[in-house]
């Protein structure tokens, strides 16, 4: 028993903490959205600095729950056309997965937790407020936001109709480029 205690003490002393400061996967345009999410999650860390820009502004479309299936199918078709030969993934709250799987058979449809560690060229994030409302929701929303390497689209739900388009789902090229050393 004494040797087990000694091993545990040595292991405890060898543990160090390191803050991740550089982001290689997610583009600057998406990482710009993550600071408030990290704050809501209770993190005191600043978001990692992204080393690259995709020049694609994340887009958002506000819809009603009744419009979700059609809007999701249309958004996925548009993303697949833009990223032909690439990858597209869909992330949604757990209670929306079954309904989305019924209309989105050609792409992965996952919860934020299931998407952890994965990446796609384009990610369609459905009902970000619904993800934030889940247990550890703000942490999960951070994961969901950071799964794309190029383009992020969001379908935000509202009970009101008609709905305003927050930003267009068409690709927008950002003139902003920052050249910062790594």
C-alpha positions in Angstrom: 0.0 0.0 0.0 2.9 2.4 0.7 4.2 2.0 -2.8 0.7 2.9 -4.3 0.6 6.0 -2.1 4.1 7.0 -3.3 3.1 6.4 -6.9 0.0 8.6 -6.5 2.1 11.4 -4.8 4.6 11.3 -7.6 1.9 11.4 -10.3 0.1 14.3 -8.5 3.4 16.3 -8.5 4.0 15.6 -12.2 0.6 17.1 -13.3 0.9 20.5 -14.9 -1.7 22.7 -16.4 -1.3 24.4 -19.8 -3.7 26.9 -21.5 -4.2 26.3 -25.2 -3.4 29.6 -26.9 -3.3 28.7 -30.6 -6.1 27.3 -32.8 -5.2 25.6 -36.0 -8.5 24.1 -37.0 -11.1 26.8 -36.7 -11.0 30.0 -38.7 -10.7 33.5 -37.2 -14.2 34.4 -38.3 -15.7 31.6 -36.2 -13.4 31.9 -33.3 -14.5 35.6 -33.0 -17.9 34.1 -31.8 -16.5 32.0 -29.0 -15.5 34.5 -26.3 -19.0 35.1 -24.9 -19.7 31.4 -25.0 -16.6 30.6 -23.0 -17.6 33.3 -20.5 -21.1 31.8 -20.1 -19.4 28.4 -19.7 -17.5 29.8 -16.7 -14.1 29.7 -18.3 -11.6 32.4 -17.5 -9.5 31.6 -20.5 -9.4 33.7 -23.6 -10.2 31.9 -26.8 -7.2 30.4 -28.6 -5.8 32.7 -31.3 -6.6 31.3 -34.7 -3.7 31.1 -37.1 -5.8 31.5 -40.2 -8.8 33.1 -41.8 -11.3 31.4 -44.1 -12.7 34.8 -45.4 -16.2 33.4 -44.9 -18.4 35.2 -42.4 -20.5 32.8 -40.3 -24.1 33.2 -41.2 -27.3 32.8 -39.3 -30.9 32.3 -40.4 -33.8 32.8 -37.9 -36.7 30.4 -38.5 -39.7 29.0 -36.6 -39.7 25.3 -35.4 -42.3 24.5 -38.1 -39.8 25.6 -40.8 -36.8 23.7 -39.3 -37.0 20.5 -41.5 -37.2 22.4 -44.8 -34.7 25.1 -43.8 -32.2 22.4 -42.6 -32.5 20.4 -45.8 -32.1 23.5 -47.9 -29.1 24.7 -45.9 -27.4 21.3 -46.1 -27.9 21.2 -49.9 -26.4 24.6 -50.3 -23.4 23.7 -48.1 -22.9 20.4 -50.0 -22.9 22.4 -53.3 -20.3 24.9 -52.0 -18.2 22.2 -50.4 -18.5 19.6 -53.2 -15.9 17.0 -52.5 -15.6 18.2 -48.9 -17.4 17.4 -45.7 -20.6 18.8 -44.1 -21.8 18.0 -40.6 -24.9 19.0 -38.6 -25.0 19.6 -34.9 -28.2 20.0 -32.9 -29.6 19.7 -29.4 -30.3 16.1 -28.4 -34.1 16.5 -28.6 -33.9 17.6 -32.3 -31.7 14.8 -33.6 -34.4 12.2 -34.5 -36.5 14.7 -36.5 -33.4 15.9 -38.3 -32.2 12.4 -39.1 -35.5 11.9 -40.9 -34.8 14.6 -43.4 -31.0 14.7 -43.5 -29.8 11.3 -44.5 -26.6 12.3 -46.5 -24.7 14.0 -43.7 -23.8 13.2 -40.1 -26.4 14.7 -37.6 -24.9 14.7 -34.1 -25.3 16.2 -30.7 -22.5 18.6 -29.6 -21.1 15.9 -27.3 -21.0 13.4 -30.2 -19.3 15.9 -32.4 -16.4 16.4 -30.0 -13.1 15.7 -31.8 -14.6 15.8 -35.3 -14.3 18.4 -38.0 -16.0 19.3 -41.2 -15.3 21.8 -43.9 -18.8 23.3 -43.2 -20.9 22.9 -40.1 -24.6 23.6 -39.8 -25.4 24.4 -36.1 -29.1 24.0 -35.4 -30.8 25.7 -32.4 -27.7 27.0 -30.6 -30.0 28.2 -27.7 -31.3 24.7 -27.4 -27.7 23.4 -27.0 -26.9 26.1 -24.5 -30.0 25.0 -22.4 -28.7 21.4 -22.1 -26.6 20.2 -19.2 -23.1 21.8 -19.6 -24.7 23.5 -22.5 -22.3 26.5 -22.9 -19.4 24.0 -23.0 -21.2 22.0 -25.6 -22.0 25.1 -27.7 -18.3 26.0 -27.7 -17.5 22.5 -29.1 -20.3 22.8 -31.7 -19.1 26.3 -32.9 -15.6 25.0 -33.4 -16.2 21.9 -35.5 -15.9 23.7 -38.9 -12.7 24.4 -40.7 -14.1 26.8 -43.2 -17.8 27.7 -42.9 -20.3 27.9 -40.1 -24.1 28.3 -40.6 -26.6 28.6 -37.8 -30.4 28.0 -37.8 -31.7 29.9 -34.8 -35.3 29.2 -33.7 -37.9 31.7 -32.8 -41.6 31.4 -32.1 -42.4 34.6 -34.1 -43.3 34.7 -37.7 -42.5 36.2 -40.1 -38.8 35.9 -39.4 -36.0 38.3 -40.3 -32.9 37.0 -41.9 -30.1 37.8 -39.6 -27.3 37.2 -42.1 -27.5 35.6 -45.5 -26.5 31.9 -46.0 -24.7 32.9 -49.1 -20.9 32.9 -48.9 -19.6 36.4 -47.9 -15.9 37.2 -48.5 -14.5 39.2 -45.6 -12.0 41.9 -46.6 -10.6 41.8 -43.2 -7.3 39.9 -42.8 -4.9 40.2 -39.9 -1.4 39.0 -40.2 -0.3 38.2 -36.7 2.7 36.1 -36.0 2.2 32.8 -34.3 
